[in-house]
Amino acid sequence: MYDVVVRGGRVVNAAGQGDADVAVEEGRIVQIGGAMQGRREIDATGCLVLPGGVDPHTHLTPPPAPDGGPTWVDDFASGTRAAVAGGITTIGSMVFGRYPHLPETLAGVEAQVRSQAVADVFLHPVVADPAEDGPAVAGQLADAGYRTLKMFMVSPSFDRAGGAVVETMRAAAARGMLVLLHPEDNTIVEAAGRALMAAGRGDLRHYGESRPIEAEIIAVERACALAQASGAPVYLVHVSSGVAVAAAARARAAGVPVYVETRPLYLHLSAERMLEPDGPKYVGEPPLRAATEVEAMWRAVAAGDVHTLGSDHAPWDLAAKLDPALNVENLRPGVANLEWELPMLYSEGVRAGRISLERMVEVMSTNAAKLFGLYPRKGAVAVGADADLVVFDPQARRVVGPPYFTRAGYSVFDGFEVTGWPRLTLVGGRVAFEEGRVTAEAGSGRIVRTADHRPL
């Protein structure tokens, strides 16, 4: 007699799919197919049984806010509730701090996870200034058990750091770390913003012009060159344009270890949204692109040139996003995404014929688990894996709108008609979400340690 049996569903992995029951014991998958009985039996008839989503890019700790203004409204309690409601069972969260105190900051964040989270969590330390913090902090983080670090190419400190960037990346590579880069070129972004402000066109209707596509293309090409020069594998966050993806694909074809993430904004929304009365709510970094780029991104996902989908969940409330004092040089980038990314990828991707079910699982779960050293514990419905499972109803119809699990109180996808929604989510064999309710207790989520990344 097993703890849980998920019965009657269609199991979908990146490598294929088939009808099978799934048995869970002590938080792990112990049997797939064959005779089995469970103390609790979950009826998945007519549903897909998916590996829990692995979202490697969220922000559930507050950013630096020197002006004392508003900040992101979700923490690990509300953010992970949103995650499990959307079929995401493991998240990676960015953590800001400064050397030599970053390990202490990370320890404090881990304590928050242990008391608040209902999903599993791994952390990405952010290197704010590579010149001051970089080479030394890479070794410090590796010694503390971390296998990632992030740098912002769009930050002025990145360009000022000069050779320290390569030194940091080499130090990371020597310790088996994956380097996350935000690929936008600061020089172009800064010049474009100044020009718009000087011309009296600094309001956020013109935000797209302040971060032109050239800033992303140049940064992606530079990131690929840095990966080659340093030997460090590089993970490019939230890439928004087909031409930038193509630049990364060329580098990969030449043997450079570079991987591409996109996020839901660039698959479901296009630039004309910024002209709406509440257009500033769509502000992210990079900005929304033309509809032709949206379709180019879908083609890149289908072709395998985009490897993961990360929400970049950075939730402001609506008042903070619509503050009339904001402009192209003073803005609040980021939106809530966690609870809608899987349903919308299924509805707009699989049902629309853009991608296969297997490709959806690969992008939503398996590839991130591999890249961040969590596979095969995460990212697959397989014997021995964590029992992170989503019973997904492919016929469920819903219009995006309240109630929400995020404290943001709105969605940039409000009004979208979506077909396909999670019915039940298991995290480590525990029912965390069922029929519209989060049932997991705060603190039931775990800190998971990433290992050396696994090349795709």
C-alpha positions as CSV (number, residue, x, y, z in Angstrom):
1,M,0.0,0.0,0.0
2,Y,1.6,3.2,-1.2
3,D,1.1,6.7,0.3
4,V,-0.5,8.1,-2.9
5,V,-1.5,6.7,-6.2
6,V,-2.3,9.0,-9.2
7,R,-4.6,6.9,-11.3
8,G,-5.9,7.0,-14.8
9,G,-3.9,9.9,-16.2
10,R,-1.6,10.3,-19.2
11,V,2.0,10.7,-18.1
12,V,3.9,13.2,-20.2
13,N,7.7,13.6,-20.1
14,A,10.1,15.4,-22.4
15,A,11.0,12.1,-24.0
16,G,7.4,10.9,-24.6
17,Q,4.0,10.1,-23.1
18,G,1.8,7.2,-22.2
19,D,-1.1,6.2,-20.0
20,A,0.0,4.9,-16.6
21,D,-0.7,5.1,-12.9
22,V,1.9,6.6,-10.7
23,A,2.7,5.5,-7.1
24,V,4.3,7.7,-4.5
25,E,6.0,6.7,-1.2
26,E,7.8,8.9,1.2
27,G,7.9,11.8,-1.2
28,R,9.3,9.9,-4.2
29,I,7.9,8.2,-7.2
30,V,8.3,4.5,-6.7
31,Q,6.3,2.8,-9.4
32,I,4.9,3.8,-12.8
33,G,2.4,1.4,-14.3
34,G,1.3,-2.0,-13.1
35,A,-0.8,-3.0,-10.1
36,M,-0.8,-0.6,-7.2
37,Q,-2.9,0.7,-4.3
38,G,-2.7,3.9,-2.3
39,R,-3.8,5.1,1.0
40,R,-5.0,8.1,-1.0
41,E,-6.0,7.6,-4.6
42,I,-6.1,10.6,-6.9
43,D,-8.4,10.3,-10.0
44,A,-6.6,11.8,-13.0
45,T,-9.0,10.4,-15.6
46,G,-8.9,12.6,-18.7
47,C,-6.0,14.6,-17.3
48,L,-2.3,14.9,-18.1
49,V,0.2,14.0,-15.3
50,L,3.1,16.3,-15.7
51,P,6.4,16.8,-13.8
52,G,6.1,19.8,-11.6
53,G,7.2,23.0,-13.3
54,V,10.8,24.3,-12.5
55,D,10.8,28.1,-12.8
56,P,14.4,29.1,-12.5
57,H,13.8,32.9,-12.4
58,T,11.8,34.7,-9.8
59,H,12.1,37.6,-7.4
60,L,10.7,36.8,-3.9
61,T,13.1,38.8,-1.9
62,P,13.0,42.6,-2.1
63,P,15.3,44.5,-4.4
64,P,17.5,47.3,-3.2
65,A,15.2,50.3,-2.7
66,P,17.4,53.2,-1.6
67,D,14.6,55.8,-2.1
68,G,12.4,53.9,0.4
69,G,9.7,53.6,-2.2
70,P,7.4,50.6,-2.9
71,T,8.8,47.2,-3.6
72,W,7.7,43.8,-4.7
73,V,4.6,42.6,-2.8
74,D,5.1,38.8,-2.8
75,D,7.3,36.9,-0.4
76,F,8.0,33.2,-0.2
77,A,4.6,32.6,1.4
78,S,2.4,34.3,-1.3
79,G,4.8,33.7,-4.2
80,T,5.1,30.0,-3.7
81,R,1.3,29.7,-3.2
82,A,1.0,31.3,-6.6
83,A,3.5,28.9,-8.0
84,V,1.8,25.7,-6.8
85,A,-1.5,27.0,-8.0
86,G,0.0,27.3,-11.4
87,G,1.7,23.9,-11.4
88,I,5.2,25.2,-10.5
89,T,6.7,23.0,-7.8
90,T,10.3,24.3,-7.7
91,I,11.5,27.9,-8.1
92,G,14.8,29.7,-8.3
93,S,14.8,33.1,-6.6
94,M,17.4,35.9,-7.0
95,V,19.1,37.2,-3.9
96,F,20.7,40.6,-3.8
97,G,23.6,41.3,-1.4
98,R,27.2,42.5,-1.2
99,Y,30.6,40.8,-0.6
100,P,31.7,39.8,2.0
101,H,28.2,39.6,3.6
102,L,26.4,37.8,0.7
103,P,26.5,34.3,2.4
104,E,24.9,35.8,5.5
105,T,22.2,37.4,3.4
106,L,21.6,34.0,1.7
107,A,21.4,32.3,5.1
108,G,18.7,34.7,6.1
109,V,16.8,34.1,2.9
110,E,17.0,30.4,3.4
111,A,15.4,30.9,6.9
112,Q,12.5,32.7,5.2
113,V,12.1,29.9,2.8
114,R,11.9,27.3,5.6
115,S,9.3,29.2,7.4
116,Q,7.1,30.4,4.5
117,A,7.4,28.4,1.3
118,V,5.0,25.7,0.0
119,A,7.2,24.9,-3.0
120,D,10.8,23.9,-3.2
121,V,13.3,26.8,-3.7
122,F,16.9,27.2,-4.9
123,L,18.7,30.6,-4.7
124,H,20.7,32.6,-7.2
125,P,23.2,35.1,-5.6
126,V,23.5,38.4,-7.5
127,V,26.9,39.9,-7.9
128,A,26.0,43.6,-7.9
129,D,29.5,45.0,-8.8
130,P,31.9,42.6,-10.4
131,A,34.8,44.9,-9.9
132,E,34.4,44.9,-6.1
133,D,32.6,41.7,-5.5
134,G,33.3,39.3,-8.4
135,P,36.3,37.0,-8.3
136,A,36.4,36.7,-4.5
137,V,32.7,36.1,-4.1
138,A,32.6,33.3,-6.7
139,G,34.8,31.1,-4.6
140,Q,33.0,32.1,-1.4
141,L,29.6,31.2,-2.9
142,A,30.9,27.9,-4.2
143,D,32.3,27.0,-0.8
144,A,28.8,27.8,0.6
145,G,27.2,25.3,-1.8
146,Y,25.9,27.6,-4.5
147,R,26.4,26.8,-8.1
148,T,25.1,29.9,-9.8
149,L,25.7,33.6,-9.8
150,K,24.0,36.4,-11.7
151,M,25.3,39.7,-13.2
152,F,23.4,42.5,-14.9
153,M,25.0,43.6,-18.2
154,V,22.6,46.6,-18.2
155,S,24.2,47.9,-15.0
156,P,26.8,50.7,-15.4
157,S,28.9,48.7,-12.9
158,F,29.2,45.8,-15.4
159,D,31.0,48.0,-17.9
160,R,33.1,49.7,-15.3
161,A,34.3,46.3,-14.0
162,G,36.3,45.6,-17.2
163,G,38.5,42.5,-16.8
164,A,37.0,41.7,-13.5
165,V,33.9,40.3,-15.3
166,V,36.0,37.7,-17.1
167,E,37.9,36.9,-13.9
168,T,34.6,36.4,-12.1
169,M,33.4,34.1,-14.9
170,R,36.6,32.1,-14.9
171,A,36.4,31.7,-11.1
172,A,32.8,30.5,-11.5
173,A,33.7,28.1,-14.3
174,A,36.5,26.6,-12.2
175,R,34.0,25.8,-9.5
176,G,31.4,24.3,-11.7
177,M,29.1,27.3,-11.6
178,L,26.5,28.5,-14.2
179,V,26.7,32.3,-14.8
180,L,23.3,34.0,-15.3
181,L,23.5,37.3,-17.4
182,H,20.9,39.9,-17.9
183,P,21.6,40.8,-21.6
184,E,21.0,44.4,-22.3
185,D,23.7,46.9,-23.3
186,N,24.0,49.7,-20.8
187,T,25.6,52.2,-23.3
188,I,22.7,51.9,-25.7
189,V,20.0,51.9,-23.0
190,E,21.5,55.0,-21.3
191,A,21.8,57.0,-24.5
192,A,18.3,56.1,-25.7
193,G,16.8,57.1,-22.4
194,R,18.6,60.4,-22.3
195,A,17.6,61.2,-25.8
196,L,13.9,60.5,-25.1
197,M,14.0,62.6,-21.9
198,A,15.7,65.5,-23.7
199,A,13.0,65.4,-26.4
200,G,10.2,65.5,-23.9
201,R,9.2,61.9,-24.7
202,G,10.1,60.3,-21.4
203,D,6.7,58.9,-20.5
204,L,6.3,55.2,-20.5
205,R,4.4,55.1,-23.8
206,H,7.9,55.4,-25.3
207,Y,9.5,52.8,-23.1
208,G,10.2,50.4,-26.0
209,E,12.3,53.0,-27.7
210,S,14.4,53.4,-24.5
211,R,15.6,49.8,-24.7
212,P,15.8,49.1,-28.4
213,I,16.3,45.6,-29.8
214,E,19.9,46.5,-30.6
215,A,20.7,46.7,-26.9
216,E,19.7,43.1,-26.5
217,I,21.4,41.8,-29.6
218,I,24.7,43.4,-28.8
219,A,24.6,42.2,-25.2
220,V,23.8,38.6,-26.3
221,E,26.7,38.6,-28.7
222,R,28.9,40.0,-26.0
223,A,27.7,37.4,-23.5
224,C,28.5,34.6,-26.0
225,A,32.0,36.1,-26.4
226,L,32.5,36.3,-22.7
227,A,31.4,32.6,-22.3
228,Q,34.0,31.6,-24.9
229,A,36.8,33.7,-23.4
230,S,36.1,32.6,-19.8
231,G,35.1,29.0,-20.3
232,A,32.0,29.6,-18.2
233,P,28.6,28.3,-19.2
234,V,26.2,31.2,-19.5
235,Y,22.4,31.3,-19.0
236,L,20.8,34.3,-20.7
237,V,17.7,35.5,-18.8
238,H,14.4,36.8,-20.4
239,V,15.5,37.0,-24.0
240,S,12.8,38.8,-25.9
241,S,13.7,38.8,-29.7
242,G,14.1,36.2,-32.3
243,V,17.3,37.9,-33.7
244,A,18.9,37.7,-30.2
245,V,18.0,34.1,-29.9
246,A,19.5,33.4,-33.3
247,A,22.8,35.0,-32.2
248,A,22.9,32.7,-29.2
249,A,22.0,29.7,-31.4
250,R,25.0,30.5,-33.7
251,A,27.3,30.6,-30.7
252,R,26.0,27.2,-29.4
253,A,26.5,25.7,-32.9
254,A,30.1,26.8,-32.6
255,G,30.4,25.0,-29.2
256,V,29.9,27.9,-26.9
257,P,27.9,26.8,-23.8
258,V,25.1,29.4,-23.8
259,Y,21.5,28.8,-22.9
260,V,18.4,30.9,-23.5
261,E,15.5,31.7,-21.3
262,T,12.4,33.6,-22.3
263,R,9.4,34.6,-20.3
264,P,5.6,34.7,-20.8
265,L,5.5,38.4,-21.7
266,Y,7.4,37.8,-24.9
267,L,5.1,35.0,-26.0
268,H,1.7,36.4,-25.3
269,L,1.9,40.3,-25.5
270,S,3.3,42.8,-28.0
271,A,4.4,46.4,-28.0
272,E,1.1,48.1,-28.8
273,R,0.0,47.2,-25.2
274,M,2.2,50.1,-24.0
275,L,-0.3,52.6,-25.7
276,E,-3.2,51.4,-23.5
277,P,-4.3,53.8,-20.7
278,D,-2.7,51.3,-18.2
279,G,0.3,50.6,-20.4
280,P,2.9,51.0,-17.7
281,K,1.7,47.8,-16.0
282,Y,3.4,45.9,-18.9
283,V,6.8,47.3,-18.2
284,G,9.5,44.7,-18.0
285,E,13.2,44.5,-18.9
286,P,13.5,44.2,-21.9
287,P,10.3,45.8,-23.2
288,L,7.5,44.2,-25.2
289,R,8.4,43.7,-28.8
290,A,6.6,43.8,-32.1
291,A,4.1,41.1,-33.0
292,T,6.6,39.7,-35.5
293,E,9.0,39.1,-32.7
294,V,6.4,37.3,-30.7
295,E,5.9,34.8,-33.5
296,A,9.7,34.6,-33.9
297,M,10.0,33.7,-30.2
298,W,7.4,30.9,-30.6
299,R,9.3,29.5,-33.5
300,A,12.5,29.6,-31.4
301,V,10.7,27.7,-28.6
302,A,9.5,25.0,-31.1
303,A,12.9,24.7,-32.6
304,G,14.7,24.2,-29.3
305,D,16.7,27.4,-29.5
306,V,14.9,28.7,-26.4
307,H,15.6,26.3,-23.6
308,T,13.5,27.4,-20.7
309,L,10.6,29.5,-19.7
310,G,11.2,31.6,-16.6
311,S,8.5,33.9,-15.2
312,D,10.8,36.6,-13.9
313,H,8.0,37.0,-11.3
314,A,8.6,40.5,-9.9
315,P,5.3,41.5,-8.5
316,W,4.4,45.2,-7.9
317,D,0.9,46.2,-7.0
318,L,-0.9,48.2,-9.7
319,A,-0.6,51.5,-8.0
320,A,3.2,51.2,-7.9
321,K,3.3,50.3,-11.6
322,L,0.9,53.1,-12.7
323,D,2.7,55.9,-10.6
324,P,2.5,59.0,-12.9
325,A,5.9,60.1,-11.7
326,L,7.6,57.2,-13.5
327,N,9.4,57.6,-16.8
328,V,11.8,55.8,-19.1
329,E,14.7,56.5,-16.8
330,N,12.8,55.9,-13.5
331,L,10.6,52.9,-13.7
332,R,9.5,49.7,-11.9
333,P,10.1,46.7,-14.2
334,G,8.5,43.4,-13.6
335,V,5.2,41.6,-13.4
336,A,3.6,38.7,-11.6
337,N,3.6,35.6,-13.7
338,L,3.9,32.4,-11.7
339,E,0.3,31.2,-11.6
340,W,-0.4,31.6,-15.3
341,E,2.8,30.6,-17.2
342,L,2.0,26.9,-17.5
343,P,-1.7,27.2,-18.4
344,M,-1.0,29.9,-21.0
345,L,1.9,27.9,-22.5
346,Y,-0.4,25.0,-22.9
347,S,-3.3,27.0,-24.2
348,E,-1.4,29.3,-26.6
349,G,1.4,26.8,-27.4
350,V,0.1,23.2,-27.4
351,R,-3.5,23.7,-28.2
352,A,-2.7,26.3,-30.8
353,G,-0.4,23.8,-32.5
354,R,2.8,25.9,-32.0
355,I,4.6,23.3,-29.8
356,S,4.2,19.7,-28.7
357,L,3.3,18.5,-25.2
358,E,6.8,17.0,-24.9
359,R,8.3,20.3,-25.8
360,M,6.2,22.1,-23.3
361,V,7.4,19.8,-20.5
362,E,11.0,20.3,-21.7
363,V,10.7,24.1,-21.6
364,M,8.7,24.2,-18.4
365,S,10.5,21.6,-16.3
366,T,13.2,19.2,-17.7
367,N,15.7,21.7,-19.2
368,A,15.8,23.9,-16.1
369,A,16.2,20.9,-13.9
370,K,19.2,19.8,-16.0
371,L,20.8,23.2,-16.3
372,F,20.6,23.9,-12.6
373,G,21.8,20.4,-11.5
374,L,18.4,19.2,-10.2
375,Y,17.8,16.4,-12.7
376,P,16.7,13.6,-12.4
377,R,15.4,14.5,-8.9
378,K,13.3,17.2,-10.6
379,G,12.0,17.6,-14.2
380,A,10.7,14.1,-14.9
381,V,7.9,11.7,-13.9
382,A,10.4,8.8,-13.2
383,V,11.0,6.2,-10.6
384,G,13.3,7.7,-7.9
385,A,12.4,11.3,-8.7
386,D,10.7,13.6,-6.2
387,A,7.0,13.2,-6.4
388,D,6.5,16.7,-7.8
389,L,3.4,16.1,-10.0
390,V,0.8,18.2,-11.7
391,V,-2.6,16.7,-12.6
392,F,-3.5,19.0,-15.5
393,D,-7.0,19.2,-17.0
394,P,-6.5,19.9,-20.7
395,Q,-10.2,20.8,-21.1
396,A,-10.6,23.2,-18.2
397,R,-11.6,26.6,-19.4
398,R,-11.0,29.8,-17.5
399,V,-10.7,33.5,-18.1
400,V,-7.7,35.0,-16.3
401,G,-8.9,37.2,-13.5
402,P,-9.5,37.2,-9.7
403,P,-9.1,35.6,-7.3
404,Y,-5.3,35.6,-7.4
405,F,-2.7,34.0,-5.2
406,T,-0.2,36.7,-5.8
407,R,-0.5,39.8,-3.7
408,A,-0.1,41.9,-6.8
409,G,-3.9,41.8,-7.2
410,Y,-4.0,41.8,-11.0
411,S,-2.5,40.0,-14.0
412,V,-1.2,41.4,-17.2
413,F,-3.1,38.5,-18.8
414,D,-6.5,39.5,-17.3
415,G,-9.2,38.7,-19.8
416,F,-7.3,36.0,-21.7
417,E,-9.4,32.9,-22.3
418,V,-7.3,29.9,-21.4
419,T,-8.0,26.2,-22.0
420,G,-6.0,23.9,-19.7
421,W,-5.4,24.4,-16.0
422,P,-3.9,22.5,-13.1
423,R,-6.4,20.5,-11.1
424,L,-4.0,19.3,-8.4
425,T,-0.3,19.8,-7.6
426,L,1.9,17.5,-5.5
427,V,5.1,18.8,-4.0
428,G,7.3,16.0,-2.6
429,G,4.3,13.7,-2.5
430,R,2.2,16.2,-0.5
431,V,-0.9,17.7,-2.0
432,A,-0.1,21.4,-2.2
433,F,-3.0,22.6,-4.4
434,E,-6.3,21.0,-5.2
435,E,-9.4,22.3,-7.0
436,G,-8.6,26.0,-6.6
437,R,-7.3,25.8,-3.0
438,V,-3.7,25.9,-1.7
439,T,-3.7,23.2,0.9
440,A,0.0,23.0,1.8
441,E,1.2,24.4,5.1
442,A,3.7,27.3,5.2
443,G,7.2,25.9,5.6
444,S,6.4,22.6,3.8
445,G,8.6,23.7,0.9
446,R,12.3,22.8,1.0
447,I,15.6,24.4,0.1
448,V,17.1,22.4,-2.7
449,R,20.8,22.6,-3.5
450,T,21.8,22.9,-7.1
451,A,24.7,20.8,-8.4
452,D,27.0,21.4,-11.3
453,H,24.9,22.2,-14.4
454,R,24.3,19.5,-16.9
455,P,24.8,20.6,-20.5
456,L,21.8,20.2,-22.8
